[in-house]
Amino acid sequence: MAAFLGNFRNVMVLSVVLAIIMLIAFGQVHGAYDMQFWQATLRWIHVFFGILWIGLLYYFNFVQVPAFAEMEAAARNNALDKLAWRALWWFRWAAAATVATGILILLFQTSGTKAQLFSGDYWKSSTGMSIATGILLGLTMFANVWLVIWPNQKKVIANARNVQAGGEADPAAAAATRKAGMASRQNAIYSFTLLMFMVGTQHFFTGNGFELSPSSGNRVGYWVTVVVIWGFLELMALGVFGTKAGGLNTIYDTHKNALWFSAVLVVVFYAVFYIFLKA
């Protein structure tokens, strides 16, 4: 048994088999493999991949990056070669799976007679606006992973492997590290607010002192404010205002700064939601 569980592939296969058995048992207890069953199944898969994605995001920001800063160059290059690329594989595909299953949930769940994804009334409600805010942040994080973090990390990893093989260091690697790092830190900052809206919708924003059907003026005011905040932060993360440390980029310079700003952003977004959509 120790040898079996000591093999990563064996553990993954066993995990999938047990998950399938659990789902079959859930369907039997539920009494049918109907729409509710598939909604619950998709939500479970969505949460699983979300945990994997965000967990690796926190690993990169709060563990790997500070540790790499303390390593000798040779050790850091070896870790990039042997460790980082594996973590990045799981990271980017977990992001893709999270987004895909999230879209499927909106297709399977209904609002009235329509799928939530195509229901105008749902997206105009406080519940829909809360979920939509989370979706905006989630899709932005997904785009940052595939269009900024991964392309730049490929350059960094290629440079590390080339140096280990005795080649010359790529002078563009440092800039690529900074670009990937800023986008990754911004994703960590977004994630706290994302979780508030995605996980907290039913607890904080459905009723509980908020308008179930906000007026068009309040909806417009809310979205204009959200888009301005989101757009400014994303432009910062992409280096539009520069990539040098300090100044506005202070929030990206250390993981502690990112953590503090994450908490501030949660408060800001909650305040905006409250100001425009309170009952």
C-alpha positions in Angstrom: 0.0 0.0 0.0 2.8 2.4 0.8 4.4 1.8 -2.6 1.0 2.3 -4.3 0.2 5.6 -2.5 3.8 6.7 -3.0 3.1 6.9 -6.8 1.5 10.2 -7.8 -0.3 8.8 -10.8 -1.7 6.0 -8.7 -3.1 8.5 -6.2 -4.6 10.6 -9.0 -6.3 7.6 -10.6 -7.6 6.4 -7.2 -8.9 9.9 -6.5 -10.8 10.0 -9.8 -12.3 6.6 -9.2 -13.4 7.5 -5.7 -14.9 10.7 -7.0 -16.9 8.8 -9.6 -18.2 6.4 -7.0 -19.2 9.3 -4.8 -21.1 11.0 -7.6 -22.9 7.7 -8.5 -23.9 7.3 -4.9 -25.0 10.9 -4.7 -27.3 10.4 -7.7 -28.7 7.2 -6.1 -29.5 9.0 -2.9 -30.9 12.0 -4.7 -33.2 9.6 -6.6 -32.3 10.8 -10.1 -29.5 12.0 -12.3 -31.5 15.1 -13.2 -30.7 18.8 -13.7 -30.2 19.3 -10.0 -27.7 16.4 -9.9 -25.7 17.9 -12.7 -25.8 21.4 -11.2 -24.4 20.0 -7.9 -21.8 17.9 -9.7 -20.6 20.9 -11.8 -20.5 23.1 -8.7 -18.4 20.5 -6.9 -15.9 20.2 -9.9 -15.8 24.0 -10.2 -14.9 24.4 -6.6 -12.3 21.7 -6.8 -10.5 23.4 -9.7 -10.9 26.8 -8.1 -9.2 25.6 -5.0 -6.4 24.1 -7.1 -6.0 27.3 -9.1 -6.1 29.8 -6.2 -4.1 27.5 -4.0 -1.3 27.5 -6.5 -1.7 31.3 -7.0 -1.1 31.7 -3.2 1.8 29.3 -3.3 3.5 31.3 -6.0 2.9 34.7 -4.3 3.3 33.8 -0.6 5.8 30.9 -0.7 7.8 30.5 -4.0 8.6 34.2 -4.8 9.9 35.1 -1.3 11.9 31.8 -1.2 13.4 32.4 -4.6 14.5 35.9 -3.5 16.6 34.2 -0.8 18.2 31.5 -3.0 21.5 31.5 -4.8 21.1 31.9 -8.6 22.1 28.3 -9.3 19.5 26.9 -6.8 16.8 29.3 -8.2 17.5 28.2 -11.7 17.3 24.5 -10.7 14.0 25.1 -9.0 12.6 26.9 -12.0 13.7 24.0 -14.2 12.4 21.2 -12.0 9.6 22.7 -9.9 8.1 25.9 -11.3 7.2 24.5 -14.8 5.3 21.7 -13.2 3.4 24.0 -10.8 2.6 26.3 -13.8 1.2 23.4 -15.8 -1.4 22.6 -13.0 -1.9 26.4 -12.4 -2.9 27.4 -15.9 -5.0 24.3 -16.7 -6.8 24.6 -13.3 -7.6 28.2 -14.3 -9.0 27.0 -17.6 -11.1 24.2 -15.9 -12.4 26.7 -13.4 -13.7 29.0 -16.0 -15.1 26.2 -18.2 -17.1 24.7 -15.3 -18.3 28.1 -14.2 -19.8 28.7 -17.7 -21.4 25.3 -17.6 -23.0 26.0 -14.2 -24.6 29.1 -15.6 -25.9 27.1 -18.6 -27.4 24.4 -16.3 -28.8 26.7 -13.7 -32.0 28.5 -14.6 -33.6 31.8 -13.8 -37.3 31.5 -14.7 -37.5 29.6 -17.9 -34.0 30.6 -19.2 -30.5 29.5 -18.4 -28.9 32.0 -16.0 -26.3 32.8 -18.7 -28.9 34.2 -21.0 -31.3 35.7 -18.5 -31.4 39.4 -18.5 -33.5 39.6 -15.4 -30.9 37.5 -13.5 -28.0 39.8 -14.4 -30.1 42.8 -13.3 -30.7 41.4 -9.9 -28.3 42.0 -6.9 -27.5 38.3 -7.0 -26.6 38.4 -10.6 -24.6 41.6 -10.3 -22.6 40.0 -7.4 -21.9 36.9 -9.5 -21.1 39.1 -12.5 -18.6 41.1 -10.5 -16.9 37.8 -9.5 -16.9 36.7 -13.2 -15.3 39.9 -14.3 -12.5 39.4 -11.9 -12.2 35.7 -12.6 -12.0 36.1 -16.4 -9.4 38.9 -15.9 -7.4 36.6 -13.7 -7.7 33.8 -16.3 -6.6 36.2 -19.1 -3.6 37.3 -16.9 -2.6 33.6 -16.4 -2.6 32.7 -20.1 -1.7 36.0 -21.8 0.8 37.5 -19.3 2.0 35.1 -16.6 2.6 32.0 -18.6 4.2 33.6 -21.7 6.7 35.5 -19.5 7.4 32.6 -17.2 8.2 30.5 -20.3 11.0 33.0 -21.0 12.2 32.8 -17.4 12.3 29.0 -17.4 14.0 28.8 -20.8 16.6 31.2 -19.5 17.2 29.2 -16.3 17.6 26.0 -18.4 19.9 27.7 -20.8 22.1 29.0 -18.0 22.2 25.6 -16.3 23.4 24.2 -19.6 26.3 26.7 -19.7 24.7 29.3 -22.0 24.6 33.0 -21.7 21.8 34.6 -19.5 18.9 36.2 -21.5 19.0 39.9 -20.7 15.2 40.0 -21.2 14.6 37.5 -18.4 14.6 40.0 -15.6 11.9 42.1 -17.4 9.8 39.0 -18.0 10.1 38.0 -14.3 8.8 41.5 -13.3 5.9 41.4 -15.8 4.8 37.9 -14.7 5.2 38.9 -11.1 3.1 42.0 -11.3 0.3 40.2 -13.0 0.5 37.3 -10.5 0.4 39.7 -7.6 -2.6 41.5 -9.1 -4.4 38.1 -9.4 -3.7 37.5 -5.8 -5.1 40.9 -5.0 -8.2 40.2 -7.1 -8.7 36.8 -5.6 -9.9 38.1 -2.2 -12.6 40.2 -3.7 -13.4 37.4 -6.2 -14.0 35.0 -3.3 -16.2 37.6 -1.5 -18.5 37.8 -4.5 -18.5 34.2 -5.7 -18.7 32.5 -2.3 -20.5 35.2 -0.4 -23.3 36.0 -2.9 -25.9 33.9 -1.0 -24.7 35.1 2.4 -24.1 38.8 1.8 -25.7 40.1 -1.4 -29.0 38.2 -1.8 -31.5 40.2 0.2 -29.8 41.1 3.5 -30.4 44.8 3.1 -29.8 44.9 -0.7 -32.3 45.6 -3.5 -33.4 42.4 -5.2 -34.0 44.3 -8.4 -32.0 47.6 -8.4 -33.0 50.5 -10.5 -31.2 51.0 -13.9 -29.5 54.2 -12.5 -28.1 52.3 -9.6 -26.9 49.5 -11.8 -25.2 51.9 -14.2 -23.6 53.8 -11.3 -22.3 50.5 -9.8 -20.8 49.2 -13.0 -19.2 52.4 -14.0 -17.5 52.6 -10.6 -16.5 48.9 -10.7 -15.1 49.1 -14.3 -13.1 52.3 -13.4 -11.5 50.6 -10.4 -10.9 47.3 -12.2 -9.6 49.0 -15.4 -7.1 51.1 -13.5 -5.8 48.2 -11.5 -5.4 46.0 -14.6 -3.6 48.7 -16.5 -1.2 48.9 -13.5 -0.7 45.2 -13.5 0.1 45.2 -17.2 2.8 47.8 -16.7 1.1 50.6 -18.6 2.2 53.0 -15.9 5.6 51.5 -15.7 7.1 48.4 -14.0 9.7 50.0 -11.7 9.3 49.3 -8.0 7.8 51.9 -5.7 5.1 54.4 -6.3 1.9 52.9 -7.5 3.7 49.6 -8.0 4.4 49.3 -4.2 1.4 47.0 -3.9 3.4 44.5 -6.1 6.8 44.8 -4.5 6.2 42.4 -1.6 3.7 39.7 -0.8 2.8 41.6 2.4 2.0 44.7 0.5 -0.3 42.7 -1.8 -2.0 41.1 1.2 -2.7 44.5 2.8 -4.0 45.9 -0.5 -6.2 42.8 -1.0 -8.0 43.5 2.2 -8.4 47.2 1.2 -9.9 46.2 -2.1 -12.4 43.9 -0.5 -13.6 46.8 1.7 -13.8 49.1 -1.3 -15.8 46.7 -3.5 -18.2 45.9 -0.6 -18.6 49.7 0.0 -19.4 50.3 -3.7 -22.0 47.5 -3.7 -23.5 48.8 -0.5 -23.7 52.5 -1.7 -25.4 51.7 -5.0 -27.5 48.6 -4.2 -28.6 48.9 -0.6 -32.3 48.6 0.0 
